[in-house]
């Protein structure tokens, strides 16, 4: 099965009397991961907001915001859905609050890790029927460390050897308020994340080293550099901001890497990672602004970056598509933005480019690249039609354009078959067969 419907539970839609033909609702795929056995987990957000519904008591009128994780079997059929983020009418409070920039990871023992900014991680059973453990990190403009503040990571990726590649956040950076993702860190092979077990993460890279405002209270014991927690000057050096400024010759430039941001790191292997870093965003156009998909090894050395992208003609700032996914089993990386789909080998050489300006690849502008599966397939979600397209990647990246063109040509035929099976209304795919677990 190369096309999956991204479904919502019929029971949840019925509770809120959601009319797909009405305005005010939104459904979005946020991330997806797959297991070696062929199961797929898709994370989505389902929301409704209508101004006249503010203060309404009935579920048919209430605004709501849920996150969902749906598990699909190897046959493409949904088997279970976890619902969280807020209480379902008539039920108890959700064990997991709604997260921001949330991603999934399948851990070596099969558990599902759900991570979100600034650093909360929740562990779910493979059947999505139980919250096994939670490590929350409070949002806030001021540090809120206390009994309930026990973070792990803002994102997790798993390497073939079972190492956890994590992005973690810090307070007290430069003149920023609140916590911001700033550290790339890895666990050692064989260490497990589970109930009562939070492994030490070894910091290998810092985005921003301007930490004059930090104190010992801003340190977290599980994120370490050397023998001590990361805080103030105890961190990898030089920072990614400094190293990329030197690499690109933009040090001190208004359009350089000062006040830059990073997104979820991806693993190219057990010891080589891609860290997307993009410069400060402005209210006016950001075309031409600096960005780099930095290559960092597990010793923290900058090994270069994914090459071949033009600052304007290939800019991820159009649409703000900064996601890079990687296949650590075959050492290659991929990126999709409004201008094209790109593929690299582990040495940073651009091996394939599929411009959306060319007719065969124009449909790619409607898709978001979510992840790469253990089998080497790309997972792309259609932003309006809410389906997940699996694109097999050939061993030779020179043949990727052929594979992508074939997948896009077959998309309409497979979508028609799914429509006959599910009868979606306004591209909302309702499912009543999967087990629904309100967490």
Residue pairs with C-beta under 8 A, 6 or more apart in sequence:
1 74
1 75
1 76
1 390
2 389
2 390
2 391
2 392
2 407
2 410
2 414
3 76
3 387
3 388
3 389
3 390
3 411
3 414
3 415
3 418
4 40
4 42
4 72
4 76
4 387
4 388
4 390
5 386
5 387
5 388
5 418
5 422
5 424
5 429
5 431
6 27
6 29
6 42
6 44
6 70
6 381
6 386
6 387
6 388
6 429
7 70
7 78
7 81
7 422
7 429
7 430
7 431
7 434
8 27
8 44
8 46
8 68
8 428
8 429
8 430
8 431
9 68
9 81
9 83
9 430
9 431
9 432
9 434
9 436
10 430
10 431
10 432
11 432
11 436
12 46
12 66
12 83
12 88
12 436
13 428
13 430
15 59
15 88
15 89
15 90
16 48
16 59
16 60
16 62
16 64
16 89
17 59
17 60
18 25
18 48
18 428
20 424
20 425
20 426
20 427
20 428
21 425
21 426
23 50
24 48
24 49
24 50
24 53
25 46
25 47
25 48
26 45
26 46
26 47
26 48
27 44
27 45
27 46
27 47
27 386
27 428
28 44
28 45
28 383
29 42
29 43
29 44
29 368
29 370
29 381
29 383
29 386
29 388
30 43
30 44
30 45
30 67
30 102
30 103
31 42
31 43
31 102
31 103
31 104
31 370
31 371
32 40
32 41
32 42
32 43
32 104
32 370
32 371
32 379
32 381
32 388
33 40
33 41
33 104
33 105
33 106
33 112
33 371
33 373
34 40
34 41
34 106
34 371
34 373
34 374
34 375
34 377
34 379
35 41
35 106
35 110
35 374
36 374
36 375
37 74
38 73
38 74
38 375
39 71
39 72
39 73
39 74
40 71
40 72
40 373
40 379
40 388
41 69
41 70
41 71
41 72
41 104
41 106
41 112
41 128
42 69
42 70
42 72
42 381
42 388
43 67
43 68
43 69
43 102
43 103
43 104
43 114
44 67
44 68
44 69
44 70
45 65
45 66
45 67
45 68
46 64
46 65
46 66
46 67
46 68
47 63
47 64
47 65
47 66
48 62
48 63
48 64
48 65
49 63
50 61
50 63
52 61
53 61
53 62
53 63
54 63
56 62
56 63
59 89
62 89
64 86
65 85
65 86
65 98
66 83
66 84
66 85
66 86
66 98
67 83
67 84
67 85
67 96
67 98
67 99
67 102
68 81
68 82
68 83
68 84
69 81
69 82
69 104
69 112
69 114
69 124
69 128
70 78
70 80
70 81
70 82
70 431
70 434
71 78
71 79
71 80
71 81
71 126
71 127
71 128
71 434
72 78
72 79
73 79
77 433
78 431
78 433
78 434
79 434
79 435
80 127
80 128
80 129
80 434
80 435
80 436
80 437
81 128
81 431
81 434
81 435
81 436
81 437
82 124
82 128
82 129
82 437
82 439
83 436
83 437
83 438
83 439
84 94
84 95
84 96
84 98
84 438
84 439
85 94
85 96
85 97
85 98
85 99
86 94
86 98
87 93
87 94
88 438
91 438
94 438
94 439
95 122
95 131
95 134
95 439
96 114
96 122
96 131
96 134
96 439
97 120
97 136
99 114
99 115
99 116
99 117
99 120
100 116
100 117
100 139
101 116
101 117
101 154
101 155
102 114
102 115
102 116
103 114
103 115
103 116
103 155
103 156
103 264
104 112
104 113
104 114
104 115
105 112
105 113
105 115
105 156
105 157
105 158
105 164
106 112
106 113
106 158
107 113
107 123
107 158
107 164
107 192
107 193
108 158
108 162
108 192
109 192
109 194
110 126
111 123
111 124
111 125
111 126
111 132
111 193
111 194
112 123
112 124
112 125
112 126
112 128
113 121
113 122
113 123
113 124
113 156
113 193
114 121
114 122
114 123
114 124
115 121
115 122
115 152
115 153
115 154
115 155
115 156
116 154
117 154
117 169
117 181
118 137
118 139
118 151
118 154
118 169
118 178
118 179
118 180
118 181
119 135
119 137
119 151
119 152
119 153
119 154
119 168
119 169
119 179
120 134
120 135
120 136
120 137
120 151
120 152
120 154
121 134
121 135
121 151
121 152
121 153
121 156
121 193
122 131
122 133
122 134
122 135
123 131
123 132
123 133
123 134
123 193
123 194
123 195
124 130
124 131
124 132
124 439
125 132
127 435
128 437
128 439
129 435
129 437
130 439
131 439
132 194
132 195
133 194
133 195
133 196
135 150
135 151
135 152
135 198
136 148
136 149
136 150
136 151
137 149
137 150
137 151
137 169
137 179
138 144
138 145
138 148
138 149
139 178
139 179
140 178
140 179
141 177
141 178
142 177
142 178
143 171
143 172
143 179
143 217
143 218
145 217
151 168
151 169
151 220
152 166
152 168
152 193
152 198
152 222
153 164
153 166
153 167
153 168
153 185
153 201
154 166
154 167
154 168
154 169
154 181
155 166
155 167
155 181
155 264
155 265
156 164
156 165
156 166
156 193
157 164
157 165
157 166
157 264
157 265
157 266
157 267
157 326
158 164
158 165
158 267
159 165
159 186
159 267
159 269
159 270
159 328
160 269
160 270
160 328
160 329
161 189
161 270
162 189
162 190
163 186
163 187
163 188
163 189
163 267
163 270
164 186
164 187
164 191
164 193
164 199
164 201
165 184
165 185
165 186
165 265
165 266
165 267
165 273
166 184
166 185
166 186
166 187
166 201
166 265
167 181
167 183
167 184
167 185
167 262
167 264
167 265
168 181
168 182
168 183
168 185
168 201
168 220
168 223
169 179
169 180
169 181
169 182
169 183
170 179
170 180
170 182
170 183
170 211
170 214
170 218
170 230
171 178
171 179
171 214
171 218
172 211
172 213
172 214
172 215
172 218
173 180
173 182
173 208
173 210
173 211
173 213
173 214
174 208
174 210
174 213
174 259
180 208
180 261
181 207
181 261
181 262
182 206
182 207
182 208
182 262
183 203
183 205
183 206
183 207
183 223
183 230
183 235
184 203
184 204
184 205
184 206
184 207
184 262
184 265
184 273
184 275
184 296
185 201
185 202
185 203
185 204
185 223
186 201
186 202
186 204
186 273
186 298
187 193
187 199
187 200
187 201
187 202
188 199
188 200
188 202
189 270
191 199
191 200
192 199
193 199
198 222
199 222
200 222
200 224
201 222
201 223
201 224
202 224
202 225
203 223
203 224
203 225
203 230
203 235
203 236
203 300
204 236
204 296
204 297
204 298
204 299
204 300
205 236
205 239
205 240
205 275
205 296
205 300
206 230
206 235
206 236
206 237
206 239
206 240
207 239
207 240
207 241
207 260
207 261
207 262
207 277
208 239
208 241
208 259
208 260
209 235
209 237
209 238
209 239
209 241
209 242
211 231
211 232
211 233
211 235
212 232
214 231
214 232
215 231
215 232
216 231
218 231
219 229
219 230
219 231
220 229
220 230
221 229
223 229
223 230
224 230
225 234
225 235
225 236
226 234
228 234
236 300
238 246
240 257
240 260
240 262
240 275
240 277
240 294
240 296
240 302
241 257
241 258
241 260
241 277
242 251
243 294
243 302
244 250
244 257
244 260
244 277
244 290
244 292
244 294
244 302
244 305
245 251
245 252
245 253
245 256
245 257
245 258
247 292
247 302
247 304
247 305
248 256
248 257
248 290
248 292
250 256
250 257
250 290
252 258
253 290
255 279
255 288
255 289
255 290
256 279
256 290
257 277
257 279
257 290
257 292
258 279
258 280
259 279
259 280
260 277
260 278
260 279
260 280
260 290
261 277
261 278
261 281
262 275
262 276
262 277
262 278
263 276
263 278
263 322
263 323
263 324
264 276
264 323
265 273
265 274
265 275
265 276
265 296
266 273
266 274
266 324
266 325
266 326
266 333
267 273
267 274
267 326
267 328
268 274
268 295
268 326
268 328
268 331
268 332
268 333
268 346
269 328
269 331
269 346
270 298
270 328
271 297
271 298
272 295
272 296
272 297
272 298
272 303
272 331
272 346
273 295
273 296
273 297
273 298
274 293
274 294
274 295
274 296
274 306
274 324
274 326
274 333
275 293
275 294
275 296
276 291
276 292
276 293
276 294
276 322
276 323
276 324
277 291
277 292
277 293
277 294
278 289
278 290
278 291
278 292
278 316
278 317
278 322
279 289
279 290
279 291
280 289
281 289
281 317
281 320
282 289
286 315
286 317
287 311
287 312
287 315
287 317
287 318
288 311
288 312
288 315
289 311
289 315
289 317
290 311
291 309
291 311
291 315
291 316
291 317
291 322
292 305
293 305
293 306
293 309
293 324
293 333
293 335
294 302
294 304
294 305
295 302
295 303
295 304
295 305
295 306
295 348
296 302
296 303
297 303
303 348
304 348
305 348
306 324
306 333
306 335
306 342
306 344
306 348
306 350
307 344
307 348
307 349
307 350
308 342
308 344
308 349
308 350
308 353
309 342
309 350
313 339
314 337
314 339
314 340
314 342
315 337
315 339
316 322
316 335
316 337
318 337
318 338
318 339
319 337
319 338
321 335
321 336
321 337
321 338
321 368
321 369
323 335
323 336
323 368
323 369
323 370
324 333
324 334
324 335
325 333
325 334
325 335
325 369
325 370
325 371
325 372
325 378
326 332
326 333
326 334
326 372
327 333
327 334
327 372
327 376
327 393
329 374
329 376
330 376
330 393
330 395
331 345
331 346
332 343
332 344
332 345
332 346
332 351
332 393
332 397
333 343
333 344
333 346
334 341
334 342
334 343
334 344
334 369
334 372
334 378
334 393
335 341
335 342
335 369
336 342
336 364
336 367
336 368
336 369
336 380
338 356
338 365
339 355
339 356
339 357
340 353
340 354
340 355
340 356
340 357
340 361
340 364
341 352
341 353
341 354
341 356
341 361
341 364
341 369
341 404
342 350
342 352
342 353
342 354
343 350
343 351
343 352
343 353
343 393
343 397
343 400
344 350
344 351
345 351
345 397
351 397
351 398
351 400
352 397
352 398
352 400
352 401
354 360
354 361
354 364
354 400
354 401
354 404
355 361
356 362
356 364
356 365
360 401
360 404
360 405
360 408
361 401
361 404
361 405
361 408
363 408
363 411
364 380
364 404
364 408
366 382
366 383
366 384
366 385
367 380
367 381
367 382
367 383
367 389
368 380
368 381
368 383
369 378
369 379
369 380
370 379
370 380
370 381
370 388
371 378
371 379
372 378
372 379
372 393
373 379
373 390
375 392
376 392
376 393
377 390
377 391
377 392
377 393
378 390
378 391
378 393
379 388
379 389
379 390
380 388
380 389
380 390
380 391
381 387
381 388
381 389
382 388
382 389
384 427
385 415
385 427
386 424
386 427
386 428
386 429
387 415
387 418
387 429
389 407
389 411
390 407
391 403
391 404
391 407
392 403
392 407
393 400
393 403
394 400
394 402
394 403
418 429
422 429
422 430
422 431
424 430
